[in-house]
Structures are given as structure tokens and as C-alpha cells.
């Protein structure tokens, strides 16, 4: 059950930590080379600015260095050499200048050059010089730790970790411990890294954070018993700590035990937002949506404009088929993001869902307006929005306009090209332009013969044109390409049942599809229909009633109505057919059934 309950990552722990870190206490990013100058003038400016900065120290004590013409020339030449790809000469020159001037910024620039050239040993040498020249630089220390823990000898980094913990103010020492753990997680020798962590944190046994990092370290090493013991010690030291409870929940790896832990903690600490959010996410993973929704609603009361909570409640309302409430949450989510100055979230997914909701209630203009607001940097999401726009344009009655829109979309890869052709075929088929759909999809499967979606749609188009052999060949190929594609088994089985041929084979195909998707109302409809064709009236009626209860689709109503009619329940049949006509007056199955039975409603 490894990682079955990984709700807590170290980054989550850090973000939840109530103690604010000191300036520059964040984890060191991977060093990046400075932008190379585009021109000699730019190179001169870059070198001059770099050295000029040393004459006006801010946080580091830097030497006063005269910017002589010789020094200026050497700096400029090193930058130009680096720009031309001559990293070695640039690196050596910058290192020599750093040693001569004792300027730590030049040592840092040497490290950046070595990193850009992917020369780890040279980078570490430059970082060591940087630390020597700026012994109080926290940034240099973090760069050094980032490299040293990747080596085989952790002794040098151990002394730095110990010094940093000792020098840190008591209020910030816990954050330094979390940073240390982040570094040590990258060590090759996990056991040695954990032993180092134990040694350097030993003087701080009475700190909750000590036991949290030990619990996380033990958990990462697979020592769950030790992890649980350390997490329990953290809770003992600070029973109201959300960090401690979240860590315990992670290392327990037992969902029932974690749920009990959260329930008890929230009963004692109802305002614990981090724990409540983690609990809600866990309930979602367990598909306990009603309970999860209660937790998210509690969170929303305290933070009514929290985007994550609004989005989660929108999704869960959709799953519960509470469309009005889902729409309300998603609208609020979009409003919050549009008012936010941070701009780190994209409302496009919510806009796409809102457009789908509007489309389903036939508010096509509203749906198109929502889609027009999508301008996502996510290329796939933007592609989906444009395809959806074509669908809705077709539903408004402008099929040719929709096809023009599809032709204007640039596909990023063959999969998207196939999707555009498939969409065009669907639009033609839905517009009763069957021959055009068949010709288009026939050409499409020639271009993309392994696309199961195209093959499936081609099969449907072929059946509409009475080309049942081509239909069956295409569906058989889908089954070969994707053996668990229940739609293909269902489609072929239903086609055989509808035509009243090879009924036992049809039953077997649909039965196989139903085993793959036992709660699919459309496959239940197929099963009920083939049972009707086989003369199994009771089984047919029971299956079709179950399908109709799950999805009140007009075609299911038509089939169930015929089963009832054949058993003498004419009022029941007519009621179902009227319901089907109200939902879809032009339904082919309904018109065909009424004509065949010579019934006038």
C-alpha cells in the first residue's frame, strides 16, 4: 500500500508552516547562467554593472575594486568567450579574476558558467570559492549544500547543516530543518543522509519539527515503524499542530486510521484549515463525495473566495448532478480569478464546464460567449474549446459554418488531426448528411487506420448507409486495437440485435460489454433489447427499466415502450413514447417503431 495516502509532501509542510522563514531561507533554486550579452556593448555593460555592484555592498561585505581598463577588458572577453560557446576559457578567466579581486560575485558567475556547460566538478569548485569569499552568504551556502549532498561524502555538508541550525533564531530553526530535509532527500546514500539528520537534530530533541523531519525521512527510507513513532512524538510535543497530524496521517498509510485521526483532531480544532482540506481531498479519493462536500463547505464559510475550494465544490456538484449549484460555484470561481492580481490560475477549465452546462440547456449563445473568453496558454485546452465552439455552432443550425471553424484549427499532432476529422464526421452525421459523413470518415480511416475513435465513428456511419460488412470490419479492428473498448462490443451486438440476426452472438458481445461497464445505461439498453429479440420478456423489461432509471434517454424509452406494448401494457407504452417525443420529436427510433406498429399517439 506504498504511497496510498501521500497527502503530505514536504512542500505542503513548508507552505502550511506557521513560522515565517528568514530572508533567503528558501530552498536554493538550481543555479542559472546569467543572460549572455548580445553585443560587445551589452557585454561591457554587464561586466561594468557586475563590478560596480561590488563597490556598493548591500548584504555582503565585498572588496573595493578599481575598475581598471585591464580588468574591464578581461571581464568583457570572458563574457564574449562564453557567448561563443568557449566555456572553459571564460570559466578559468572568471575564476582567476575572482581570486585576484576577492569578489564573490565573480566566483558565482564562474559557477553559473560551469553549470550552463553541465560541468559539475568545476561548478562545485567555483561554489567553494564563492563560500570562501562570502562566508556569511546564505545563498552561497545553499548552493554548496545543493551540490555537496549529491556526492558520496556528506561530512563537509554535515558541518554546514549544524552551523546553520545553531545560527538560526529559535523561531526559524524549524524551517531550517525542513530545508535541510529537502536537501538530504536528494542524497544518493539515503541511510547516511538519515543518520546525518539524526546527528545534527539531536541537540533539538524537544522541538516538534525535529520529529517531523525524522518522521518524513524515515518514511522516505521505508521505515514506517520509525516514521510513526517520530510523528507520534511530534504530536505529543504539540497536540494542536496541523503539521504533526498531517505527517502522522501520511506515515500511517491506513485510510481508516487516518480518517479517525482527522475526525478527532477536527473535533478538537474546528478551525484547522490545512487538516480539513487534506481530509476533504482524502474523502474525494475514496469517492465519499457527500462527506467531502461537507468539509469543503465548512472551508468555504471561513474563506468564501478560496479558488481551490470553489472549484472542488463545483466538480462534486457536477458528480452529484446538482447542475445549478455547480454552475454557481464555477461562476464564483471565475469571478474570483478575474479579480485576482496574482494570475497564477487559469479559469479556462471552469469556463469550458460552464459552456457545457449552457449548451445542455440549449443556451447556445451563452455557451459561445463563455468559450470566447477562453484564451489559455494550455494548447490542448484551447484546442478543445475551439472544437467545442464548432459543435455548438452546428447545434445552432450552421453546420457549414461549424465545418469552416474546424478547418481553421491548426492541429498540433496526428492525434488532433484525427480528432478534427472525427468531429467533422459527427457534425455531418448529426445533420442527416450521412453520405458525406461516410465518405469523409472513409478517407480519414485511410489516413489514420489505427485510430480507434475514427474507426468507431466510421462504423456508425457505415451502418447508417447500410454497409454492415464494413461496419463490422471496423468494429472488429477497434476490438483488436483496444481489447477493452466496451463501446465496440456494444455497438456490434446492438446492430446484430436490431437487425434480428446472430442473436446469440449479439447477446455474447453485449454481455462482454456489460461486464466491462456494468453501470452503463446504454449497454443495459442493448442488453434489454437483445433479450427482447430472444423472447425473454421479463428479463428485457427489468433491464430496460433499470437503464431508464439511470438515464431517461428517448431511445431507451422507445425500447421499453415496445416491450410493454408486446406484453399488453399499452398505456404504459404510450406514456413512455410520449415522454420520448417530448424530449426528441425527430427521434428515428421512435418514428420507426410507431410506423412499424401502426400506432398514432
N, C-alpha and C positions, 0 to 999 in steps of 0.2 A: 504493500500500500504506500510505497515511497512517493512523497510529494503529493499525496492525495488531498492534502489540506494546506497548501502553501499560500496562505493568505497574507503572510508577513514576509516581506523582503527587507533587506537592510535599508534600502532607500525609503521604504514605508516607515520603518522605525525612526529614521532621521527626520522625515517630514512630520511625524507625529510628536517628536520630542519637544517638550515644553521649554527646554533650556536653549536659548539662542546662542549659536556659536560666535566666537570672536571673529573679528575681521580676518579674512584669508584663512579661516579654518575649514573651508570646504575641501572636499577631496580634490587632489590635483588633477586637472584635465591632462590628456595626452598633449605633450608639448607640440606646438605647431610652428613651422618655419615662418619667419616674417615675410610679408609680401616682397617678392623680388622687384627691384626697380625696373621700370620700363625703358628709361633713358638714362644717359650719363648724368643729366641734370637731376633726375629723380634720385639716382644713386647718391649724388653729392648731398642732396637734401636729407636723405635717410641717414647717412653717416654723420652729418653735422648735427642733426636733431638728436641722434643717439648719444653722441658725446656731450652735446650741450646739456642733455638731461643730467649728466653726471655732475655738472657744475652747480646744479640746484637740487640737492638731495631732498627727498620727501620723507620716506620711511627708512631708507638705508643710509648708512654713513659711507659716502663714496669719496674717492680721492679727487682732488682738484687737479685736473689735467689740462694743460695748454693745448689747444687745437692747432698744432703746427701744420705747415703745409705738407711736411713729410707724413705725419700721422693721418692727415686728411686724405692724402693720396693712397696710402695703404688700405684705409677703410673702404674707400671708393673702389679700389681694384679688387678687394676681396668680395665685395657685393657683386661686381660685374662678373667676376670669375664664377661665382655661384649661380648667377643668372644664366651663364653659358653652359652650365652643367659640370663645371670643374670644381666639384665639391671639396676635393682633397686639398687643393691649394688654398681655397677660400677658408676651409676649416683650420688649417695649420696657421695661416696668416692671422686669423681672428684669435686663435689660442695664444699665439706669441704676443699679440698686442694686449690681450687680457693680462698676461703675466707681466708685461712691461709696465702697463698703466695701472695695474691692480684694480681695474674697473670690472665689477661683477657683471655688468650688463653685456660686456663683450664676451665673457665666458658663457653667459646664457645664449648669446647669438651663436656661438660655436656649437652649443648643444642643439640648437634648432637646426643648424645646417646638417649636423650628423644625423639627426632624426629624419630630416627630409630625405637624406640619402640612405636611410634604413641601416645605419651603422651603429649598432647598439654599444659596442665597446668604446668607440670614440665619443658617443653621446654621454656615457657614464663618466668618462674621464673629464669631459667638459663640465658636467654637473658637479663632480667632486671639486673642481677648481672654483666653480661658482660658489659652492658652500664655503670653501676656504676663504674666498674674498668677501663673502657676506655671511658670516657665521650666524647672524641673528635673523636671516631671511627665512621666514616660514615657507615662502614659495619654493625657495631652493631646497629646503628640507623635504618638502612633499615630492618634488621631482626626484630627489635622490631616493626616497623610500619607494616610489613607484617603480624604479629600476632595480634597486638592490634586492627586493623581495623575490624578484624573478630568478635570482641566482641561486646557487647551491649553498652558499654560506650566509646565514641570517644573522651572524654575530654582529656585524657592523650596523645593521638596521636595528638590532635589539637595543643598542645603546641610545640611538636616536629616539626610539619609541619611549624608552624610560625617561629620557631627558624631557621630552615633550609633555608627558603626563605629569612629571614633577613640576615643570614650569607653569603648567596651565592653572588658572584660578579654579578654586573648588567648584564654582558654579558651572564652569565649562569643561571640566575634566571628563564628564560622561560622554560629551560629544567627541572629544579627542579619542576616547576608547572606541566609539563606533567607527571613526575614521581609520583607526588602526586595524580594526577587523576587516574593513573594506580592502585595505592594502594586503593583509595577510591571506585573504581568500584567493588571491592570485598566485600565491606561492606554490611552487612545484611540490615541495615536501609538506603535505598537509599536516602530518603528525608533528613535524618540527615547528611548523607555524603555530599550532595549537599549544605546544609546550612553551614557546616563546610568550604567547599571550598569557598563559598561566603565570609565568615568572614575573612579567612586568606589571600585571594587575594585582599581584599578591599583597602589596602594601595597602591596597584599597578594598579589602575584603568586605568592609561594611557599606560599600556603595552598591546600590541596586544595579547600576549599569555594568559593574564588573561581572555580575552573574548573568546579565542579559547577553553580553558578548561571548561569555563562555558557553552559554546555552546554544547560541547561534553557531559558534564554532564547532561544538560537539555534534550538533545536528548536521552540519555540513560534512563532518567526517563519518557520519553514520552511527555515532554512539548515542543512541536515543535515550538510554537509561541515564547517562550523564547529563544530557540535554534537559531532561525532565527534572532531574534533581536541581540543576542550576536555575531553571525557570521557577521552580518552587521556592528556592531560596530568595530569588528576586521579589516574589510576591510576599514572602514573609517580611522582607525588609520594608516594602512599600505596598500594602494591600490595595490601595486605591490607584495604582499605576496602570494605565491603559497599556503601556508598552509591555509591562510584565505579563499581563493577561493575554495580549495578542501573541507574545512569544510562546507562552505555555500552550495556547491553542494550536500553534503551528507544530510544536515538537511532539504534542500528544499523538498526532496522526490518527485520531479517533473522532469521527464526526459526532457521535452521540455524546462522548465525554466533552468535546468542545462546546456543543450546544448547551449542555448543563452548566459548563463554566461560564459561558456568556450570559445565560439566564440569571444565574446567581449574582454575577457582577453587575449586571444592569439593574437588577432589583435594588442593589445597594447604592449604585451610582447611575441614576437615570439620565444624567447629563453627559455621559461618556460617549461622545460623538464617534470617535475612531472605532471603539469596540462595537457600537451599534451598526456602523457602516459595514464593518467586517462581518458581523453576524448576518446582516441583510444579504450580503453577497454570498455567504455560505448557504443560506436558505434558498437563494436563486439557483445555485449549483445543484442543490438537492431537489429542485423543482417544487419546492414548497412556496408557491408564489403568493398565496394568501397571507401566510405568516411574514414573508419577506416584505410584502406591500405595507403591512402594519409598521414594520421597523422603518421603512423609508418614509412613510407618512409622519412618523414621530420626528425623524430627522428634518423633514421639511417644515415642521412647525417652528423649529429653532432657527432654521436657515431657509426661509421661503424662496430665496433666489439662488440656491445651490444648483448649478447646471447638472452635475452628475446625478443628484437625487431626482431632479425633474425628468431627466432622460430615462432613468431606471423605472420610474413610475409610469412613464409613457409606454415603455416596452411591455411592462407587466399588465397594463390595462389592455393593450392590444392582445396579449395572450389570453386574457380573460374575456375577450370580445366586448369589452366596455369601450366602444369606439368614441363616444362623446367625451369621456374622461381622458382617454388617450390623446385626443385632439387638443384638449385644454392644456394638458401637461406639455405637449410638444410646442404649442404656440407660445406658452410661457418660456420654455427653454430657448426658443429662437429669440424672443424679445430680450431675455437676459443677455444672451451672447451679443446681440446687436448693440446693446447699451454698454457692454464691457469694453474697456480700453486696452485690455491685455491682448486680445486677438489670438489666443493660443488654442482656441477651439473652433471647429468648423461646423456651422449649423446645417450643412448640406444634407446629411443623412435624415435629420428631422424634417427638413423641407421636402425631401423625397417621400417620406412617410405621409406627411400632410397632403401632398399631391395625390397619393394613392387613395387616401380617405376621401378627398374631394371627388376624385374620379368615380369611386364606388357609389357615391350619392348623385352621380351624373352632373356634378358642378364642374363641367369641363373647362370653362373659362377660368374658374378659380384655381383649378389644378395647373393649368398652363401658366398662370401668373406666379404660382409658387415655384414652378420649375424654372421660370425665367430669373428667379432670384438666386439660383444655384450657379456659383462661379468658383467651384472648388479646385484647389491645387491637386487634389486626388484625381488623376486622369481617368481611372476606372469609374469613379463615382460620377464624374462629369459625362462620361460616355453613356452610362446608364440613364442619366437624366435626359439626355438628348434622344435616346431610343424611346424612353417613356413619353417624351413630347410627341414623337411621331405616332405612337399608339393612340394617344388622346386626340390628336388631330384627326386620325382616321375615325375614331368613335364619334366625332362631331359631324362626320359625313364627307370629309375631304380626304378620300383615300389617295388620290393622285398627289395632293399636297404633302401628305404624310410620306409617300414614297420619295418625293423630291427631298424632303428633310433627311431621310435615311441616306440618300445618295450624297448628301453634303457632309456627312460624318466621315472623318478620317479614322480608319481602323488602325490600332497600334500593332496588331499582330494577326496571324491567321485565325485565331480563335474569335477575335472580334469581327473579322471579315465574315466568318461563317455565321456569327450571331446576327449580323445585319441582313444577310440573305434569308436566314430563318425568319426574322421579323417581317421582312417584306412578304415572304410567302404566307405568313399568318394573316397579315392585313388583307392580302388578296383573297385568301380562303374565307375569311370572315365577311368579306364584301360580296360573297357569292360569285367570285371570279375564279372559279375552280380550274378551268383550263389554263389560265395564266399562272396560277399558283403551282400547278403540276409541272408546267414547262420550266418555270424558274427554279423550283426545288430539284427537278431532274438534273439541270445544269449544275446546281450547287453541290449535289452529292457526287457529281463527276469531279468537281474541283476538290472537295473535302470528303473523300469516301470513308474516312474513319470517324467522322463526327456523328456521335450517337443522336444528338439533338436534331441535326439536319435529317438523318436517316428516318427518325421517328416522324418528323413532320412530313417528309416525303411520303411515308407510308400512309398517313392520314389523307394526304392529297390524292394519292393513287387510288385509295378506296373510294373517295368521292367520285372519281372518274370511272369507277367500275373495273379498275385494273387490280384485281385482288391478288393475282400471282405476284405482281411487282410489289404490292403491299406486303405480302407475306415474306418475300425475299428480304426486303428492307428490315422488317421487324426481326427476322431470324439473325440478320447481321448485327443488329443492336444487341441482341441476347449474347452473341458471340463476343462482341467488343466489351460489353458491360453485363456480365452474367447476373448481376443483382438488380438490373433495371426492371422493376416491377411493372412499370408502365407498358413496356413492350409485351410482356406476357399477358397483361390485362387486355391490351388493345387487340392482340391477335385472337385471344379467347373470346372476347366480346364480338368481334367480327364474325367468327365462326358461328356463335350462338345466334346472332342477329340474322344470319343467312340460313340458319337451321341445318348446318352441315357439320359433320365430325363432332357431334355434341359431347361425346365422352372426352375427346381430346381437348375441346374447348373448356370443359369442366376442369381438367387437369391443369391446363395453363392458368386459368383464373385462380384455382386453388393455390398454385405455387405463388402467384402474385399476392394473394391474401396473406400467405404466411410471411412474406417479406414486409407487407404493410397492413397489419391486421385491423387498423383503425381508419383505413381509407374508405370514405363513404362511396366513392365512385367504383372501387373494386367490389365493395359489397353489392352495389347496384348490378354489376356484371354477374356476380355470383347468383344473385336472386333471379336475374334474367335467364341464365343458363339452366337453373333449376326449374324455372317455369317451362322452358323449352323441353326439358326432360320429363315434364309432367309431375314434378314434386311440388305440389301447390302449397302445402303447409310450410315447407322449408323456404320456398320462394317468398311467400308473404312475410314470414318472420324476418328474413334477411333484408328485404326491401323496406320494411317498417323501421328496422334498425338504421339502415342507411339514411332514410328520410328524416329520422330524428336527429341524426348528426348533421345533415346538410339538406335543407329543403330546396333541392335543385329541381327545376321543371322536368328534366328528363327522368329523374328518379320517380317523381310524381306520376309521370306518364306510365312507366313500367308497373308501379304499384297499382295504379288505377286499372290497368288491363288484367292484372292478376285478380283483383277484386271483382271485376266485371265477369271474368270467366267463372268465378265461383258464385255468381248470382247477386253479389252486393253492388247493385247498380248505383244506388245513392252515394255510397262511399266512393265509387269510381268517379262519378261525375263531379263530386266535390273536389277530389284531387286534380282532375283535369281542369276545372275552373281556376284552381289555385295556380296551376302551371300556366294557363293562358294569361292570367293577370300579371304574372312575372315576365313572361316572354310570349307575346301574342303570335310571333312568327316562328315559334319553335318547330323545326322539321319533324321531330319525333311525334309531337302532339298532333300536327296536321295529318301525318301519315297514319297514325293509329286511328284517329276519328274517321278518316276516309275509308280505311280498310274495314272497320267495324260498322260503317254506315251510321255514324252517330252524329247528331246535331245538338250542340249544347245550347 
